[in-house]
Each structure stands twice: as structure tokens, then as C-alpha cells.
Amino acid sequence: MRRRRVPRSRAPRAAAEAGAHVPIRTCAGCGQRAPRAEMHRVALSEDRRSLEWRRTGGRGTYLHESADCVRRFVDAKKAIPGLRVRMERAERLRLVESGHFTV
């Protein structure tokens, strides 16, 4: 059976060279792609009315730890990628202040 070739544009260089799978996620602040281990996960709470830091299931998105990405995430007026909801700036700011980030 032939192995299916993954286009180079989709395969991260480090993963292709090491031969191991590295999960890649997109930052909700800057929009750049990076390994999941370098980011923090933001998810909707059970009631779908607030945001929280968590690793469990449910709709979630990822965010770099840099101050620039956090500021962009808080100030964004569009829907949060991956969550498919719009959250007020105050809710985003509450999330950031409750976590280990500073704006």
C-alpha cells in the first residue's frame, strides 16, 4: 500500500524531520500557527456564557502567552475563532485577569 504524501505547506518542518506528529493550533490573538504545547487553551464554560482556562473538552481556542497576543485577544471586536461566539471585551478582560496573563 502506498503512503499518502502530505503537502509541504501543511507539514511543520520540525515534525517532518523528526517523524513525530506535533499538534498545531492557531492563536486567537495574532492568528499565527504554533505547536499546541506553546499555547494556552481558552474554552467556553458549561453555561456557554463565560470563558475559562481549561484543558477538558468543549469548544475551545488557543492563545500565545505573549502580551501582544493577549492584548489583541482582549481588544478584538470579531467573534473568537474556534468558539463561534462573540464575547464582550469585559468578559475577555476578566478571563485574562483571572489567569496568569497581564495586559
N, C-alpha and C positions, 0 to 999 in steps of 0.2 A: 504494500500500500504506500502511495506517495504522500509525503508530508506537505501540507499546505503552507505556502510561503506567505509570511506576514509582510506587508509593505514596510519599507524602512521608515517612512514618515510616521508610522504608528508605533513602532517598537522603540522604547527608550534605549539609548546606546549602552548604558551600564547593564541593563537586563539582557540585551542581545549578546554582549560579550561574556557575561557570567553564566548565561544559560539558565538563570533562575527567573521566575516570574516576580515582578515588582509591581504592586498595585499603584496606578497613577490616578490622581484626583485633580480637579480644577479648583483653584482658590476662589471663594466668593467675593474677595476683596479686589485682587488685582487681575484675576482671570487667567493667570499662568498655571501651567500644569507642573506637578511635582509628585514625588513619591508620597504615599499616604502617611508614612512614618514621620514626615517633616511637618505635618499639619495637625490641627485640632478639629474635632468634629462638633458641629452645631446641629441640633435636632429640635423638632417640634415637641412640645410636652404632650402628655396624653390627651389633654383637652383641646389641643391644636390652637391655643390662644397665646402661648408664650414660647420663648426659645430657651434652651438649656444646653449645657455641655454634657454630652453623654456618649457612650460607646454602644449602647444597645440598639436594637432595631428601630424601624420607623423612618420617616422621611428625614433626610439629613443632608448637610453640605459641609465643606471643609474650608478652613481658614489658616493662612500662614500666621506665624507668631509675630511678625514684624509690625511695628507701629503704623507704618504706611498702609498695610493691608487692612488692619483693624479700623483705621480712620476711614478708609474707602468703604468698608462694610457698613459702618455706622451711618455715614453720610449718603449712602446710595438711596435713590428715590424709586428705583425699579424693584420688581419682585426678586426675592432671594433665589438665586439659581439652585436647583435641586429640591427646594422646599415647595415651590409652586404657590407661595403665598406672599402677600405684602404685609410687612410689619412696620409699625410706626417707628420713627427714629428713637423715641423714648424707650421702647422695648429693646431695640438693638443696643442702646447705650446701657440699659440695665443689665443685659447679658454680659457685656464686656466688663462692666464694673464688678459683677459678681464672680467673674472668672479671674484668671491670673494675667490678664492683659491690662495695659494702660493706653489711653488715647492721647 
